[in-house]
């Protein structure tokens, strides 16, 4: 498994991020898929624009050759991100590992997941 590289071992393209603040988090098996964080982790905006429930959003792009060569979007909500940036990034890395496991198992991805207590759960969980 290729982790957090600048260039994809699967397709040869450079990974991109929407902001320099976005950490480099990506995975590829080198042959059939890649998944890469393109924005986040960002606090969920509440009605006042502040942090809501302490959750953070991470937006990923992935390609899975089993379904085609186009980019697909994936959002992961980190339920309890921790209080330091390094703790948050560690959880984003762990969530990316879980997504890579789903690819390895041949599973089709949902568009939204919740990462909570080291578990990646489909959909929005409260």
Secondary structure, DSSP 8 states (H G I E B T S, - for coil): -EES-SB-TTT--B---SSTTS---EEE-SSSEEEEEEEEEEEEE-TTSSEEEEEEEEEEEEEETTTEEEEEEEEEEESS--SSHHHHHHHHHHHHHHHHHHHHTT----SEEEEETTEEEES---
